[in-house]
C-alpha cells in the first residue's frame, strides 16, 4: 500500500452510487474538506475509472443496478485491496454484518449526516496510513506467534510458508492483539483503538472482525487457541501452548 503524505497530496475518494443527487452532494462536500473526489453510478463505470486512476478509498452503495455492492466489494478486496466504506438504505443488523463480513472497513446507513461520513473516512484512511508505515518504537517489525509471522512494516501475514490476505481492519486488530498478548481487551477499548470515534453500544464490528481472523489463523475457529473470548470481559490473545 502506498504511503500518502497528508500535507502535500490530496487523497482520492471514489463514490459508487446510483443516486445522482447524493453523488453531487458528497462530491461537493468532501471536495471542500480537501479530498480529490470522483463519483460513478455503477460497477462498469467504476471498473473503467479504476483501470486508469489510483484510489485511496471507495465509498460504495449496496443497492446498485447490475452488479450489487456486495459483489463489487468482494472483487475490490481480492483484486485491489482497497479500503471500503459501505452506504446502504438497509440498516438491519444482518445487512450490516454481511457488509462487514465481506471485508468492508465501515458501514453507514442512509440517511446519514455527511459529517459522520467524513469522520469515518478520516478514521479509515488514518488506519491505512498507520499500517503502511514502519513501527515507531519496535526494532523488530516482525511479530511472531505459532507458525505465523506478522510483517508490520509491509502489512502482511505469513503462515506455513504462505501469505494470508488481511483487510486493513483485520491487520490493525491482529497487530493490537499480538502486541498486547496475554491481556484481556474489552470491546470498548478495541473499538477506541481501531475506530477512533464514538460508536453505538450495540456495534458488533469487533466481534465480526475477530470471527474473520479466527477463520484465518485458527486450526479450529470454534475452539480458538490464540484469539479467545473472555465472557463478559472481551478477548485475550495468547500464544500456543
Rosetta blueprint (number, residue, H / E / L):
1 X L
2 X L
3 X L
4 X L
5 X L
6 X L
7 X L
8 X L
9 X L
10 X L
11 X L
12 X E
13 X E
14 X E
15 X E
16 X E
17 X L
18 X L
19 X L
20 X H
21 X H
22 X H
23 X H
24 X H
25 X H
26 X H
27 X H
28 X H
29 X H
30 X H
31 X H
32 X H
33 X L
34 X L
35 X L
36 X E
37 X E
38 X E
39 X E
40 X E
41 X L
42 X L
43 X H
44 X H
45 X H
46 X H
47 X H
48 X H
49 X H
50 X H
51 X H
52 X H
53 X L
54 X L
55 X L
56 X L
57 X E
58 X E
59 X E
60 X E
61 X E
62 X L
63 X L
64 X L
65 X L
66 X L
67 X L
68 X L
69 X H
70 X H
71 X H
72 X H
73 X H
74 X H
75 X H
76 X H
77 X H
78 X H
79 X H
80 X H
81 X L
82 X L
83 X E
84 X E
85 X E
86 X E
87 X E
88 X E
89 X L
90 X L
91 X L
92 X L
93 X H
94 X H
95 X H
96 X H
97 X H
98 X H
99 X H
100 X H
101 X H
102 X L
103 X L
104 X L
105 X L
106 X E
107 X E
108 X E
109 X E
110 X L
111 X L
112 X L
113 X L
114 X H
115 X H
116 X H
117 X H
118 X H
119 X H
120 X H
121 X H
122 X H
123 X H
124 X H
125 X H
126 X H
127 X H
128 X H
129 X H
130 X H
131 X H
132 X H
133 X L
134 X L
135 X L
136 X L
137 X L
138 X L
139 X L
140 X L
141 X L
142 X E
143 X E
144 X E
145 X E
146 X L
147 X L
148 X E
149 X E
150 X E
151 X E
152 X L
153 X L
154 X L
155 X L
156 X E
157 X E
158 X E
159 X E
160 X L
161 X L
162 X E
163 X E
164 X E
165 X L
166 X L
167 X L
168 X H
169 X H
170 X H
171 X H
172 X H
173 X H
174 X H
175 X H
176 X H
177 X H
178 X H
179 X H
180 X L
181 X L
182 X L
183 X L
184 X E
185 X E
186 X L
187 X H
188 X H
189 X H
190 X H
191 X H
192 X H
193 X H
194 X H
195 X L
196 X L
197 X L
198 X L
199 X L
200 X L
201 X L
202 X L
203 X L
204 X L
205 X H
206 X H
207 X H
208 X H
209 X H
210 X H
211 X H
212 X H
213 X H
214 X H
215 X H
216 X H
217 X H
218 X L
219 X L
220 X L
221 X H
222 X H
223 X H
224 X L
225 X L
226 X L
227 X E
228 X E
229 X E
230 X E
231 X L
232 X L
233 X L
234 X E
235 X E
236 X E
237 X E
238 X L
239 X L
240 X L
241 X L
